[in-house]
Amino acid sequence: MDKLASIPLQDIIIPKNHIRVQSIDDKIIKKFSDSILSVGLLVRIIVRPLSGGKYELVDGERRFRAYRMLFDKEGQKWVGIPAIVEEMSPREAVRRQVAINENRMDLTPFEKAKGYNQAWETGYFKSIRELSLMVGKSHTVVVRAINIFKRFPKEVLDAFESGKLTQAHLHYFYGLPDQKAMLKLCRAILKKKLTSTEARALANRLDERWLSGDRELLIQIAENDPNIKELLGKEILIADLVNKSKLTVNYNNLARLKELIKLMYALMESGAFRTTLAQYHKQQ
């Protein structure tokens, strides 16, 4: 049965596998301590009892650290922190932390992804599907979120962690082929202060899989018409110039150019190009 208590700060332990999704620095903790001084602790922390009169923190790390800051400054007045004491296993504690984070409105998509990754690394979930069911997200969403921390270089992760890269930038990194491209995009966004549109354009240029697949994609669209396939295969060249891409159309007379334009127009009007393009991106 849950109970309310004032727990001495020295009796509370933060476990190594505690899910920490938001930054914990002195400035943030100072804001929490100022708020507590002004209006009091509005939401109690949650702890679970351990042996020897100790408690393990389940939820409320920043509130707990704010109390410790107040205790260091003002002494015994802040020696105990209001808490909800609940009996639960270590696995249940991790599950509770993930559930609490999932329902918090102030967490960014990156912070939630960080929580999924930390929860998975505890080893308390038998499969990612079990984790996805618990947070109410699709298996694909959770896998993609966890893969951020496997695929993204530390410099990029740190930029998201610190807020230098915004959540609007996050999906531009997903399609990039390697960490070299990710670092190039990250550094360009920070150094040149790229707008969202500029960042998206650069990400598209850095996506070598898309650039190298353009020619093949056009040929796939025309697969059922040998004449179109021959025309596209021989007379269209696509080159990536890094800073901008170039489409070159070669023709030996104006009649040939007119034929090419008509064929391309027919493809666009048929919707085949749009459909194939959508399917291509879905497969990446």
Secondary structure, 3 states (H helix, E strand, C coil): CCEEEEEEHHHEECCCCCCCCCCCCHHHHHHHHHHHHHHCCCCCEEEEECHHHCEEEEECHHHHHHHHHHHHHHHHHHCEEEEEECCCCHHHHHHHHHHHHHCCCCCCHHHHHHHHHHHHHCCCCCCHHHHHHHHCCCHHHHHHHHHHHHHCCHHHHHHHHHCCCCHHHHHHHHCCCCHHHHHHHHHHHHHHCCCHHHHHHHHHHHCHHHHHHHHHHHHHHCCCCHHHHHHHHHHEEEEECCCCEEEEECCCCHHHHHHHHHHHHHHHHHCHHHHHHHHHHHHC
